[in-house]
Amino acid sequence: MIVLGIESSCDETAAALVNEHGDVLSDVVASQIDVHAEFGGIVPELASRAHIRNIVPVIRNAVSVLPGGFSDVDAFAVTQGPGLVGALLVGLQTAKSLAWSVGRPLVGVNHLDGHLLAVHLRKEGESRRAPEYPYIALLASGGHTAIYRVQSWSDIRLLGQTRDDAAGEAFDKAAKMLSLGYPGGPVVDRLAGEGCLEQKLFSVPMPSLENLDFSFSGLKSALARHIELRGIPGGRGLADLCASFQFAVVEALVRKSVAACKTQGVPRLVLTGGVAANRGLRERAKQSCLAEGIELYVPPAASCTDNAAMIAYAGALRLAAGEQDEAPTVYSRDPHRRRGKFRRDGTLAPRT
């Protein structure tokens, strides 16, 4: 079964062909970085307009690998949320039109499900190293930061999440305060690798392991106060400042993720979402998991950021189970996640 996936939840217009085994036949992404760079962040209206311009060429490019074109597509999958409403509508309406015109089934996919299952994707030339179920997953991106227990592809349970800002947003806002440009996360990561941590300038936010929630707004405020008092340093001082900021974010993410593996009794951790491409996070998670006897799985960087291959795969699993949607609708917030209730021994109690 070949599924065409369409992703337009934020600022990436993407289309991909994937089968139910996770084999990626094509994966096309049109970035909007140049559109939003001058504003230092994503402008929803501009994102929607860019999706309208990009979506048809992107889909045609993705389908071009099939000899019969759309006639060789068995089904369609499309992101229905969470995300920017205007952006989501472009992808959803396009997918509905295509599915109707060629008489193929259509499924709506939760964007977060796609990220949590992206570790199972395999592109040509890549070896597959995917975890067994269940596994703990840290999903960290510009819009989401949460820890999940992935019991199976259809049973995903929220364990903890940010109470305010997402980790990726914290990196981008830090870069903006330091005049490093947009997107700022990769720049902060690069400078942090050149910096020194002899003097840790920021405390790890919400360090207690009594819960698995995060908070990054206070860390952003601490950076703002530091800049107000001392200004923006240059050279080695800027690298040291980025190293301290990144250490605080990464340490919070890794500590809670490893704690989730231990309390849940699941020795497998997956990093996913755009922030999973951060080299500091990957290295710290590798060290911590090795020390605790936890298997670490991190998809290639292209599968961590927003893409349509993960949407197509999540949709293919739904279709293979006999599911499809008559008329999927957009939702801006995630309606599917709620916390499980845990017993004192850390095991998950049945949801009612």
N, C-alpha and C positions, 0 to 999 in steps of 0.2 A: 504494500500500500504506500503510495507516494502522496504526501500532504504538502500543500503550499501554505506556508505560514506568513502572516503579515503582522508587522509590529510598528506601531506609531504612537506609543504612550507618552513620549516626551519630545526629545529633539533628535531622534534617529529614525529615519524612514528606512524600513528593512523588509526584505522578502527572502524566503529560503525554501528549498525543497528538502524534505527529510522523510525517511521511512520509519516504521514503528520500532525498528531496532536501533534507532539513533544515528544511522548513517546519513551524513550530510552530503547531498548531491550538488547543491548550490547555496551560496550565502552572500547576499548583496546588502550593503549598508550605505546609505547616503547621509553623511554627517552635516550638521548645521552649525558647527563651531564658528565659522566665519560670520554667520548671520547674527549670532548673539554675543560675539566677543566684545564689541564696542560698548555693550551694556553691562558687561561683567556678570551676566547671568541669563537665564532663559526667559524670554518674553513670550508668553503663551500665544498671543495673537500672531506674532511673527512665525512661531513654530507651526501653527496650523496652516498658514499660507505656504510655508516651505514644504510641508507634507503634500499639499495639493499639487504643487509643481513637481515633486519628486516621485510620487507613488507609482504612477503609470510606467515611467522609464525603469524604475527599480524592479517592478514585477516582471516586465518584459525581459529584463536582463536575467532574472532568476530562472524564468521558464525557458529561456533560450537553449538550455542544455538538453531539453527533451525533444526528441525527433518529431513527435506529434504535437508539441506545444501544449496548450491547455487540455487537449483531448487525452493526454497521458496523465493528467492530474486526477487522482482518485477522490480527493477531498480537500477542504480548505479549513484553516484554523486562523483565528485572529484575536489579537489582544483586545479584551473588552474592559480592562481596568486592573488595578487603579492607575491613574495618570491624569493628564490634562484633558479635560472634556473635549475641547475643540480638536485637539490632536487625535484623540481616540476615535472621534466620529469619522474622520477622514478614512482611517484604516477600516473601520467597521462597515461603513457604507460601501466602500470599494469591494470588500470581501463578500458582502451580501449580494452585490450586483454580479460579481463573477460567478459565485456559486449558483445563483438563479439562472444565469445565462447559459451555463454548460450543464445544468442539472446534476450537480454534485452536492453531497452533504457538507454542512458547515458547523463548526463548533467554536464557541467563544472560550478563551483561555485567560485565566488569571495570570497577569504579568509576573507575579511573585512565584507562582508555580513553575513558570518557565525558568526563572533563575535557579530555583531549588533543584530542578531536574537537569540543568545544563551540563552537569558533570558526566552525564551518560552519553553526550554527543561524541561522534567520531567523524573527523574529516579524513579525506583521502591522504594516505601517507602517515597518519597518526596511529599510534597504538592506543587501545582502549584500556584505561585504568579507572574503572568505576567502582564505587563502594557497594557492598551488599546492604540491603535494608535490615534493620533501621539504621539511620545515621543522624547525627546532629549537624545542622547547617547554620553557619553565620552568613546572613545576607546583609551586606553593607554596600550602600550606594549613595547617590546624591539625594534620593528621596526616601530611602528606607534603611533602617538598621534594626535587625531583629535576629533572635535565635529561635530555631525551629527543631522539633523532632520530626523527621521524615520517616514515618512508619512504613509507608508504601507510597507509590505515586498518587494514590487517591486518598491517603490519610496523612495529613500534614497538620501538626499541632504547634501553636505558638507557645514558647516558653518565656520569652522576655523581649522587650523592645525599647527603643528610645522614648523618653518622656517628652522630648522637645525636638532638637535638631538631629538630622541624620549625620553620620560620620562624613560622608562625601560632601555634604553642605558645609560642615565645619572646615574641611580642608579648603574648599573653594572660597569661603568667606575669609579665612586666614590669609589666603593668597591675595585676595582683594585688598585687605588691610595693609599688606606688605608690598602692594603695587607690583605683583608678580604676573598679572594677566589672567586670562580665562581660557580654558579651564585650569584652575590653579592646583588641583591635586597632584598631577604629575610633576609640576615644577617644585612643589614643596617636597615631594618624595625625592627628587633628584638632589636638591640642596641638602636635605636631611642626611643623605648618604655621604655628603662631604663634610658634615658638621661633627662636633664633639659633644658628648653627653656628660662631661665631667661635672658640669653644673646643671642640674635639672631645674629648669625655671618654672615648671608647672606641675601641679599635683595631678595624679590620676583621678579622673572624675568618677564618682560613685564607686569607690573601690570595694565596698562591702560585698561579700558573696552570699548574703542572706537572700538576695533576689537576683534575677538575671536581666534587670533593666539597665538602660544607659541614660546618660545625660551629657550633652556637649555644649549647651548654651553658656554655662558658667566658664568653661574653658575658653570659649570665644571672647567672653567679657574679660577674662584675665589677660589674654593677648592684647586686647584693645587698651587696657589700662597700662600694660607694659610699654606699648608703643607711645601712649600719651605722655608717660613719664620720661622715657628714654629715647624716643624717636625710633625711626627705622634704621637699623645698622646696615653696614655694607660689608662686602667681602666675607671673611671668616665669621664675623659676628652674625650676619644674616643666616649663614648655614647652621650655626650653633642654635639660633633661635628656632629655625625650622625643625632641627633635630629634636629639640625639647618639646615642641608642640606635637610633632608626629609621635614621639615616644608616649606621651600621655594618651593620645587617641588609641594607638595600637595596643598599648598595655591593657587598657580597659576592654577592648574587643577580645583580646586573647585570653585574659584571665576569666572572663565570664563564659567564653566558649568552652574552654577546658573544664571549667566548673560544671557546665551543663553535661558534658560527656561523663564526668565522674558521678554526678548525682543521678543521672539517668541510666548509668551502667552500660553506656554505648561507646565502645572504644574506636569510633570512626567520626572524624570531623571533616566537613566540607566547607570551604570558603567560596563564596560566590557574590555576584554583584560587582559593580565597577571598582569599588575600593579593594576588592580581592586582587586587583592588578598591582596594588601598592607593594613595592619590594620590601619595605620595612615590615609590613604586616605578614607577608609570606615568610620572611626569615624568622621573625619572632614566633610565629605559629609553629614553624618547623622545629625550632629549638624546644619550645614548651611541650609539643606533642611527643617529641622523642624522649624527653625526660619523664613523661607520664605514661608512656607505652600506648599512645593513641595514634592510629593511622590517620594521616593527613592527606586530603584530596583537594587539589586546586585545578580547575579547568584552565586551559590556555586563555590568555588575556582577552582574545577576541570573543570567547564564549562567556567571559565574565561581564562585559559591558552589554548594553541592550542590543539584542539581535533577534532575528526572526526564526533562526534555527531552533532555538529553545521553545519558541511558541509552537512551531510545527510539530516538534517532538511531543510536547505535552498534549497537543491536540490529537496526535496519532494514537497516543495511549488511550485517550477517551474514546476515540472512534473504534479502536480495536476491542474495547469493552462493550461496544454496542451503543454508545451514547452519541447523540447529536442534538443540535439546538434548532428549533423552528425559527426563532427571531431573537438572537442575542442582543442585549442592550448594554449601553455604556454605564460604568460606575466609576466615579472619581476616587472613591476610597474603597479599601478592601473589606468586603462584607463577610468573607469566609473564615477569617481568623478570630479565634478567641482562645483565651488561655485554658489549658487543661488544669484540673485540680490534682494536687499532688499529696500523697500520703507523707507521713513523717519520715519514712525510710527513703523518700525520693522517687518512688515508683508512681506512675501515672494512674490515677483513679479513672474509671469509666466516665465518659461524659454523658450527661442526661439532658 
